[in-house]
Amino acid sequence: MSTKPTTHRSSSKTNYWAAILRAVPLAGLFYGILVLAGNLLCYVIFGDYTNFATKVITGLQLFLLWLIVSSTVRTLHLLSKDMPVVILWLAGGLTAIVSVLLAPIVLSIVYKMGLEVGPSIADVSKLRFYLILGLIFSLISIIHVRVRNKALGSTLEWVIVLGLAALFYVYYLK
């Protein structure tokens, strides 16, 4: 007679933070490398860092930030499925800030080696903006990994997007 395999839960509060302390800096370094590749690719395509190329690079960097934050949240969820939602959410915001702070370090290392690597989006005065972006990206990613009902998940995503659009309209366009 075979016995049912036992499962061991290795998640505890200390393991949450150990996973976060491993995943977040690695995500930041990976973001820096992707930003470097994107900047160099834009330089090859546009020939120089013109005004349009800078706008394309900024859009690419924001897309990469979304990609890194959501993949870090998904990875942390896979590492510990019982991690509280608040910790996942804050880890997404932390990932955004660490990524934006580590990207210029990677760019400056390459710049000191003699390559012109273009603009960087990191600015200490804009860290609050990147924190808010990271929290929004992580919230959408948490909806994807935690909400089982697809219709409810899609509705929650639309509520977030439309709410942000309304806030943007009220505060910046009016």
Number of C-alpha atoms within 10 A of each C-alpha: 3 4 5 6 6 6 6 6 9 9 14 12 9 9 14 20 14 11 15 23 12 11 17 25 16 17 21 26 19 18 26 25 16 19 29 23 14 20 26 20 14 21 19 11 11 13 11 15 21 13 9 11 19 19 13 16 24 18 12 17 23 16 11 19 27 20 14 25 32 25 16 25 29 21 15 22 20 12 16 17 15 12 18 12 15 11 15 23 22 17 24 34 26 22 31 32 26 21 27 27 20 21 23 20 15 20 23 16 12 14 14 9 9 9 12 16 22 20 17 21 16 17 11 12 7 12 16 12 13 24 20 15 20 27 23 21 22 29 24 21 24 21 18 18 14 13 13 10 10 11 10 12 18 15 11 17 17 13 12 15 14 12 12 13 11 13 12 12 11 10 8 8 8 6
